[in-house]
Structure formats: C-alpha cells, structure tokens
Amino acid sequence: MRRTLKALIVLLLALFLLADLYVGVAGALMLWPAHPEQRVVRNAQGVMKPPDVAAYVISNGAHTDLVFPIRSDGVDWSTVFLPTDAVAVPSDADFIAIGWGDREFYLHTPTWADLTVSRALGAISGRNPSLLHVTWLKQSQLDATGDISGVYALPLTSAQYASLAAHVRTKLPGGRALPLPGTGYGKQDAFYEATGSYGPFETCNTWTGRGLRDAGLTMGHWTPFDYNVVRHLDAVGR
C-alpha cells in the first residue's frame, strides 16, 4: 500500500512538472515572437498604414477564430462555405469567423457547462479527428459596442491575407468544404469536416497562431493558449 501511494505521488508530481513546463515554454515563446518588426506597420511619416484587408481575431478566453470579410481582395468565402449550410445566415452578414478544433469537443461542448473530464482528456490525446467551425457575423457584432467580447484587430496586406486564406484551405479535405448538417450551435454557424488531429501540441490556438506567423505577422513561435495568440494584437475599443 505504501509503495502504491508513493508511486501515485511521484506520478502526480511528474504530471504537475510537465504541465508547469508546458505553460512555461508557451509563455517564454510568447515573449520572443517571430516577426517583431511587423508589430506596427507605419509609413515613412510615422502614420499607421491603412490595411488592404481589415480582418479580426476573436477569442472566448480559451479558443481563437480567424475573422475575414466575406468578400474582399479577390476572395469570396461564400463560394467556399455556403451560407445555406447554416440555418439562417443574416442577409447583412459582413464577416466569416473560421476556427479549427477537436471534433468531439466541438460537437458536444457548446458551452463550458457541457465540458466533461472524458471529453477534455480526449481532446488532448491527439487521437480525435477535427472540424472547422464557421460563423457568419455582422460588422456591428465586432465593433467595440458589439455582442462579441474578445475582438482583436488584424490589419492585413494583400499578401498576408492570401497566406491566411491558403492556411484555411489546407484544412479542407480534398480542397472542398464538406458540411455536417444540423450540427451548428445556432442559426448562423455550421461545422465542416477538416484534416488533421487535435492534441496538446496542435491546438485550435496553435493553428490560428501558425497561420498568422506564416503570414509574416508578429506572433509567438508556439501558441497553445488563446493569450499566446492575442498577446501581440490590438483589442478593438482599447
């Protein structure tokens, strides 16, 4: 009995140290980001350059989504993710929010009250398939007085936007958006099949962060948590 208890204590201590190391590495890599020179883009007179594409990142405190204009700079997301895939997309929707994550977690955890230990462990196991979650939004929802909190401005050049659009498309099986009918959380969202598996080193936030980093934006070298992603972005209304 004593030997078993000792082994359990050692196991718990090892898990604690691993978790501490995980968080510590994520924090350290956040403080020394890639592309720090791109944090603020100004012209020769020191004035902020207007973006080619005004996009956003949204965070609910744990998960991040990329938010793009439905139509901008030669990209029309309504031809990729059909509005008819959702129950009732607002006719005046201006933006589309796109997130990637664990299939089981996405489908069965619409709110934190639905979270279970088995689903949390399943999400970090790295064995579950993934999905894309797409939500159609109005501009007013993203403004400082809108109903979505955790909105961060993402001013993009045309080249950065093209890179991010390609980043999203790599998650489409065979390059096609395959919807899962009747699985949205509400009337203006839908789920789609996606490639890749979710795990402790490939989270929804590492996917968002990698897309931003590969596009040349200031971003941590590894972003497993939402705060790693938004650390180098400007909150709307700040």
N, C-alpha and C positions, 0 to 999 in steps of 0.2 A: 504494500500500500504506500509506504514511504517512497519507494523507488518510482512508482507511478506518479505520485504527486510532484516529485522533483522533476520528472520528465515533462509534466504538464507546465510547470513553472518555467522551465527552460524554453519550451515551445512558445509560450505566451510572450516571454521576453524577446525571443528571436523575432516573432511577428511584430512586436512593438518597435524594435530597432529597424526592421525592414521598412515599416510604414514611415518611421521618422526619416530614414534615408531617402525614401521616395519623395516625401514632401520637401525635404531639404534640397535635393537635387533640382526639383522643379522650381523652387524659389531662387536658387543660385542662377539657373539658366535664364530666369526672367530678368535678373538684374544686369546681365550682359547679353543684350539681344543682338540678333542679326540685323543688319542694315540700319544702325542707329542714325546714320546721316539722313535717312528719309523720314525721321520723326515729324519734322515740319518742313514743308516744301514752300519756299518763297522765291520770288523773282529777284533780280539784281537790286531793286529798290527796297527790298525787305518786306514787300507786301505779299500776303498769302495768295498763292496762285489758285484761280478757280479750277475745280476739278473737271475733267472730261465727263466723269460719271459720278454722281452723288449717291453713294451706297451706305449701308449701315452694317453693324454687328449688333445683335440683341442677345441679352443674357438674362436668364431667370434666376441667377445666383448659383447655378450648377452646370447649365448647358448653354452652349452658344450656337447661334444660327447666323449664316450669311444672308444679307437682305439686299436684293438688287431691284432696280426698276424693271418692271415687266417688259418694257421695250426701251432700249437705249443703245446707242453706239453700235448698231447693226445686229444686236442680239434681241430676239423675241422669245422670251421664256414661255409665252402662251402656246407656242407651237411645239414645245418640248413637254411641258407639264400642262395638260389641257384643263382649263377651268371647269369643264364638265365632269372631271374626275372627282370634284368635291360636290357637296350637296347644293350649296348656293353661294357662289363667289360674288361679292358685291360688284355691281356693274362699274362702279367708280374706283375699283382697286387699282393702286398705282405701283405696288411693290410685291415681290415674292420673297418669302423667307425660306431658306433651304438649310436643313440640318441633317446630319448623319449620325446614326447610333445603333445600339443593340436592338434587335428585332423584338425579343421577348419583353424587354424593359419598355420599349416604345409602346407596344400594343396593349400592355396590361398595367401600365403605371401612368395614367393620365394626370394624376395628382400625387403629391408626396404621401397622402394618406393610403394610397394603394401599394406603396412600397413594402415588399416582404424581404426577409433575410435570404430566401432561396433565389429570388429574382436579382437581388444585389450581388450575391455570390456568382450567379450565372453570368451576369454582365461582366464581371472581372475575370471570369475563367478563360475568356478568349476563344470559346468554342461555339458561341451562338452566331447565327447569320445576322446580317444587318439590314437596315432600311433607311431610306431617305424620307424625311418629313417635310412637306411643302405646305406653306400657309400663305394665302393671298391677303394683303394688307392695304389699308388706305394710308395716304400721307399723314392724315390727322392723327392716326394711331401712333405714329413715330415721332411726332412733334413733342416739344417739352411738356405740353399740357395733355398729351395723348394718354390712352389707357394702357400702354405698354411701358413698363419701367425697365431700366437697364438697356437704354438705347445709346449706341456709340456711333459717332460719325465716321465714315470711311470714304474720304475723298480719293478717287482713283483716276489715274491716267488711263488712256485707251489701252495701252499695253498691259497694265496691271489688271484691268477688267477682263481682257481677253484671257489672261493667265488664269484668273479665278473661274471664269466660265468653263474653261477646259478642265480645271480641277474638279468641278461639279460633274461634268460629263463623264469623267473616268469612273465614277461610281454607278453609272447606268449599265446594266448587263447588256452586252452587245450594242451599246450606244442607244438603247431605247428605254423610255420611261414606261415601266410596267406597273400600273396602279393596283392596289389592293382594295377593291370596292367595299364600301361600308365600314372602313376602319378609322376614319378621322375622328378627332376629338370633338369637333363642332361642325358648323356648316361651311366654313371657308378653308378647310385644310384636307389633306389626303396623304396617304402613305404609298411609297413606291419601293419595289424591290431594289436592292443595292448589292454591290460587290464588297468583299472584304469582311473580316470578323472583328468584332469589338473585343477589347481586352485592356489590361492595366497599362500597357504601353501604346495602345492605339485606341484612344477615347474619342468621344464626339469633339472634344476641345482640341486634341492634337490634330484632328482632321481640319478643323477651322484654322488653327494656327499655322499648320503646314501650308495651306493654300495661301494665306496672307504672306508668309515668309517667302515662299517660292515666287510670289508675285513681286517681291522686292520691297515689301513694307517692313517697317520696324516691328520685330516680333521675337519672342523668346525662341531659343533653339529647341525647346521641348515644352509643350503646353497641355499637360494632362488635366488642368483645372481651368475653370472659366476665368478666374482672376489673372491667370498667366496670359490669357488672350487679351483681355480688355485693359491690362496694365498700361499699354502703350497707345491706347486710343482715347479720343476725347468724348466725354459723355455729352449727350445732347441736353442743352439747357444749363450746363455748368457755368 
